[in-house]
Amino acid sequence: MNSSTEGVVASAAMHTFLGHPVGLATLFFVEMWERMSFYGMRALLILYFVDQVAHGGLGLDDRTAASIYGLYVGGTYIACLPGGWLGDRLLGAQRAVLFGGIIIALGHLTLGIAPSRDIFFLGLLIIVLGTGLLKTNTGSIVAELYPEGGARRDAGFTIFYIGVNLGATLGPLIAGWLALKYGWAAGFFSAAVGMTAGVLQFLWGRSLLGGAGRAPAGPVGGGIVRATVIGIAALVLLVALFFSGVIRIDPHYLASITTQIVIAIAVLYFAYLLLGARLTPVERQRVVVMIVLFIASALFWAGFEQGGSSLTLFAQRHTDRHLWIGEIPAAWFQSLEAFFIITFGSVFSTVWMLLGRRNRDPSAGMKFALGLIFMAGGFAVIAAGSRVLLGSGQPVSMLWLGSTYLLITWGELCLSPVGLSAVTKLVPQRFVGQSLGIFLVSLSLGNLLAGRIASGFDPNNLAAMPGQFMFIFWFCAICAVVLISMLPLMRRWSQGVT
């Protein structure tokens, strides 16, 4: 950032509201609208996939639907890597957010008007590309609004995170109700309206950001432009080949190959850090700790993302959703996680602070283990609920799913806020940006694994359901036990930084 840009950022930061830069409000609402559209559409996705064609759905089998769902959600995280690079090197974060929002809105609009299955999938691809541009770059601008860093920046990100969860709470409620009352297209159109509102909000409040994220971090070289053009041309070519029928995509095969590619990317990067980055022995030990946390994170998100696939289908097919106000849409259950985060986030934060004052704050590894334990507990609950279903032959109480989502969210509150922070402490400063991007790959890998797990649920074999949920319980529980057993070694190798 040059001196003139620094002056503009500092000037913008001087205009505050309740101690924070006024530009934070712009980003808060942009992220709220974007998450509202994302989670609203996400809540409908697998239900739309498996619904009968006569009812307006795609009529896919559960296995195919779960594979596509995993590819879509995992793809949004993979796209954050090139999206962040484009914002940093070519567009500047502000333009990346603006273009990303417009692309997302167009993608949701495509879903609402899609005349065919292939056009619908094109809409999903458009949303993935837009999300990759918007998601990472909003966070980048938040950071630039606080050039001094420190606790004030942490508080700013906390406020920003509230916007994320407010949107994630409202999206499924709105889209789910509209889809139930007026059809799938109405639900998807609501996501387009939400993202359009986010774009308009950003345009209206963009001046409040000053120079934060206005220009690329460095000079735009010819190589950067050529790489971008080649990447766009390759993507357009693939889409054209798909629509021309030259290539056909098998979702199961593509999900399997993508999972292998993501694993290979992570393995190659960690091998580079350990063998080719000229790290000191202490730095290598810390990288090994990060690898352990990466694996634990991927397994956690493999369980967490059942919320959008197998658990949503459980809500639709096997849960008694009738109250005195009428039938509760199955999509509404996906609001519970964000609602519980808003409700319990301050509780967990207070607990960690109180323990910290007594020098008993758990390490990052211990918090990851607690997250996996809560996750395991959630799936033990829903496994018990599925046994009740088998015994009675009748839909079960909503309390089973509600309790499952509560425990899963407690797990998220233990693990999610800690992961990225731990990475910044474990790797040398010159590798922080790359390693943050790679750690986000753990979320992508988790989502891809989640799709593969969910694809194993057979709606015609309910007797297998308790065992399938218990499989998730066991891999989370075993991972937590292994992680706890490794804590003394991790503590020694991390040299106290986590």
Residue pairs with C-beta under 8 A, 6 or more apart in sequence:
1 9
1 144
1 215
1 217
4 211
5 211
5 214
5 215
6 147
6 211
7 211
8 210
8 211
8 212
8 214
9 144
9 145
9 147
9 210
9 211
9 212
10 147
11 210
12 21
12 22
12 23
12 145
12 208
12 209
12 210
12 211
12 212
13 21
13 145
13 146
13 147
13 210
15 21
15 22
15 208
16 22
17 24
17 25
19 152
20 152
20 155
20 156
20 159
21 145
21 146
21 156
21 208
22 208
23 141
23 145
23 205
23 208
23 209
23 210
23 212
24 142
24 145
24 156
24 159
24 160
25 205
25 208
26 201
26 202
26 204
26 205
26 206
26 208
26 209
27 138
27 141
27 142
27 145
27 160
27 163
27 209
28 159
28 160
28 162
28 163
29 163
29 198
29 201
29 205
30 97
30 101
30 138
30 198
30 201
30 202
31 138
31 160
31 163
31 164
31 167
31 198
32 163
32 164
32 166
32 167
32 198
33 167
33 194
33 195
33 197
33 198
33 201
34 101
34 104
34 131
34 134
34 135
34 138
34 167
34 194
34 195
34 198
35 163
35 164
35 165
35 166
35 167
35 168
35 171
36 167
36 168
36 170
36 171
36 174
36 191
36 194
37 104
37 105
37 108
37 167
37 171
37 190
37 191
37 192
37 194
37 195
37 198
38 76
38 104
38 127
38 131
38 167
38 168
38 171
38 191
39 167
39 168
39 171
39 172
39 334
39 335
39 338
40 170
40 171
40 172
40 174
40 175
40 176
40 187
40 190
40 191
40 194
41 108
41 111
41 127
41 171
41 175
41 187
41 188
41 191
42 73
42 171
42 172
42 308
42 334
43 171
43 172
43 175
43 176
43 308
43 312
43 331
43 332
43 334
43 335
44 175
44 176
44 179
44 184
44 187
44 188
44 331
45 69
45 72
45 308
46 65
46 66
46 69
46 308
46 309
46 312
46 313
47 57
47 179
47 312
47 313
47 316
47 330
47 331
48 56
48 57
48 58
48 179
48 184
49 57
49 58
49 60
49 64
49 65
49 68
49 69
50 57
50 58
50 59
50 60
50 61
50 62
50 65
50 313
51 57
51 58
51 59
51 184
52 59
53 59
56 183
56 184
56 185
57 184
58 65
58 117
58 120
60 68
62 313
62 454
62 455
62 457
62 458
62 459
63 252
63 455
63 456
64 251
64 252
64 455
65 309
66 309
66 310
66 451
66 452
66 453
66 454
66 455
66 457
67 251
67 252
67 254
67 255
67 451
67 452
67 455
68 121
68 124
68 251
68 255
68 451
69 308
69 309
69 451
69 454
70 255
70 305
70 309
70 447
70 448
70 449
70 450
70 451
70 452
70 454
70 455
71 251
71 254
71 255
71 258
71 448
71 451
72 124
72 127
72 128
73 305
73 308
73 447
73 450
73 451
74 258
74 262
74 443
74 444
74 445
74 446
74 447
74 448
74 451
75 125
75 128
75 444
76 127
76 128
76 131
76 132
76 135
77 440
77 441
77 443
77 444
77 447
78 132
78 262
78 441
78 444
79 128
79 129
79 131
79 132
79 133
80 131
80 132
80 135
80 136
80 437
80 440
81 132
81 437
81 440
81 441
82 132
82 231
83 96
83 100
83 129
83 131
83 132
83 133
83 134
83 135
83 136
83 137
84 132
84 136
84 137
84 140
84 437
86 96
86 133
86 228
87 93
87 95
87 96
87 97
87 133
87 136
87 137
87 140
87 213
87 216
88 140
88 216
88 217
88 218
89 216
89 217
89 218
89 220
89 224
90 216
90 220
90 224
90 225
90 228
91 99
91 133
91 216
92 213
92 214
92 215
92 216
93 137
93 138
93 140
93 141
93 144
93 212
93 213
93 214
94 137
94 141
94 206
94 209
94 212
94 213
94 214
96 133
96 134
96 137
96 213
97 133
97 134
97 137
97 138
97 141
97 202
97 213
98 199
98 202
98 203
98 206
99 130
99 133
100 130
100 131
100 132
100 133
100 134
100 135
100 137
101 130
101 134
101 195
101 198
101 199
101 202
102 130
102 199
103 126
103 127
103 129
103 130
103 133
104 126
104 127
104 130
104 131
104 134
104 195
105 130
105 192
105 195
105 196
105 198
105 199
106 126
106 130
107 123
107 124
107 125
107 126
107 127
107 128
107 129
107 130
108 123
108 127
108 188
108 189
108 191
108 192
108 194
108 195
109 123
109 189
109 192
110 119
110 120
110 122
110 123
110 126
111 120
111 123
111 124
111 127
111 188
111 191
111 192
112 185
112 186
112 188
112 189
112 192
113 185
114 120
114 122
114 123
118 242
118 243
122 239
122 243
125 239
129 235
137 213
138 160
139 157
139 160
140 213
141 209
141 212
141 213
142 153
142 156
142 157
142 160
143 153
144 212
144 213
145 156
145 209
145 212
146 152
146 153
146 156
161 345
162 342
164 338
165 338
165 339
165 341
165 342
165 345
166 338
166 342
167 194
167 338
168 335
168 337
168 338
169 335
169 338
169 339
169 342
170 335
171 191
171 194
171 335
172 331
172 332
172 333
172 334
172 335
173 332
173 335
174 190
174 194
175 187
175 188
175 190
175 191
175 331
176 187
176 329
176 330
176 331
176 332
176 334
177 329
177 332
178 186
178 187
178 189
178 190
179 186
179 187
179 188
179 329
179 331
180 327
180 329
180 331
187 331
238 247
241 247
242 248
242 249
252 455
255 448
255 451
255 452
255 455
256 452
258 448
259 445
259 448
259 449
259 452
262 441
262 444
262 445
262 448
263 445
265 438
265 441
266 294
266 438
266 441
266 442
266 445
269 434
269 438
270 287
270 290
270 291
270 294
270 438
273 279
273 284
273 287
273 427
273 431
273 435
274 284
274 287
274 288
277 431
279 287
279 428
282 495
283 427
283 428
285 493
285 494
285 495
286 426
286 427
286 493
286 494
286 495
286 497
287 426
287 427
288 493
289 365
289 426
289 490
289 493
289 494
289 498
290 422
290 423
290 426
290 427
290 435
290 439
292 365
292 483
292 486
292 490
293 364
293 365
293 368
293 419
293 422
293 423
294 438
294 439
294 442
295 442
295 479
296 368
296 369
296 372
296 415
296 479
296 483
297 368
297 415
297 419
297 439
297 442
297 443
297 446
298 442
298 443
298 445
298 446
298 449
299 372
299 446
299 449
299 475
299 476
299 479
300 368
300 371
300 372
300 375
300 411
300 415
300 446
300 476
301 442
301 443
301 445
301 446
301 447
301 449
301 450
302 445
302 446
302 447
302 449
302 450
302 453
302 472
303 375
303 378
303 379
303 408
303 450
303 472
303 475
303 476
304 375
304 408
304 411
304 412
304 446
304 450
305 446
305 447
305 450
305 451
306 379
306 450
306 453
306 454
306 472
307 333
307 334
307 337
307 405
307 408
308 334
309 450
309 451
309 454
310 453
310 454
310 457
310 468
310 469
311 333
311 382
311 401
311 404
311 405
312 330
312 331
312 333
312 334
313 457
313 459
314 382
314 386
314 401
315 321
315 330
315 333
315 401
316 330
317 459
318 386
318 389
318 395
318 396
319 330
319 333
319 395
319 396
319 397
319 398
319 400
319 401
320 394
320 395
320 396
320 397
320 398
321 327
321 328
321 329
321 330
321 395
321 398
322 328
328 398
333 398
333 401
333 402
333 405
336 401
336 402
336 405
336 406
336 409
337 405
337 408
337 409
337 412
340 405
340 406
340 409
340 410
341 409
341 412
341 413
344 409
344 410
344 413
345 413
348 410
348 413
348 414
352 361
352 362
355 361
355 362
362 370
363 487
363 490
363 491
363 494
363 498
364 418
364 419
364 421
364 422
364 494
364 498
365 483
365 486
365 487
365 490
365 491
365 498
366 484
366 487
367 414
367 415
367 418
368 414
368 415
368 418
368 419
368 483
369 480
369 483
369 484
369 487
370 411
370 414
370 415
370 480
371 411
371 412
371 413
371 414
371 415
371 416
372 411
372 415
372 476
372 477
372 479
372 480
372 483
373 411
373 476
373 477
373 480
374 407
374 408
374 410
374 411
374 414
375 407
375 408
375 411
375 472
375 476
376 472
376 473
376 474
376 476
376 477
376 480
377 407
378 403
378 404
378 405
378 406
378 407
378 408
378 411
379 404
379 469
379 470
379 472
379 473
379 476
380 470
380 473
381 400
381 403
381 404
381 407
382 400
382 401
382 404
382 469
383 466
383 467
383 469
383 470
383 473
384 400
384 466
385 396
385 397
385 400
385 401
385 404
386 396
386 462
386 465
386 466
386 469
387 466
388 396
388 400
389 395
389 396
389 462
389 465
390 462
390 463
390 465
390 466
419 439
419 442
420 436
420 439
422 498
423 432
423 435
423 436
423 439
424 432
424 435
424 436
425 494
425 497
425 498
426 435
426 494
426 497
426 498
427 435
453 468
453 471
453 472
456 468
457 464
457 465
457 468
458 464
490 498
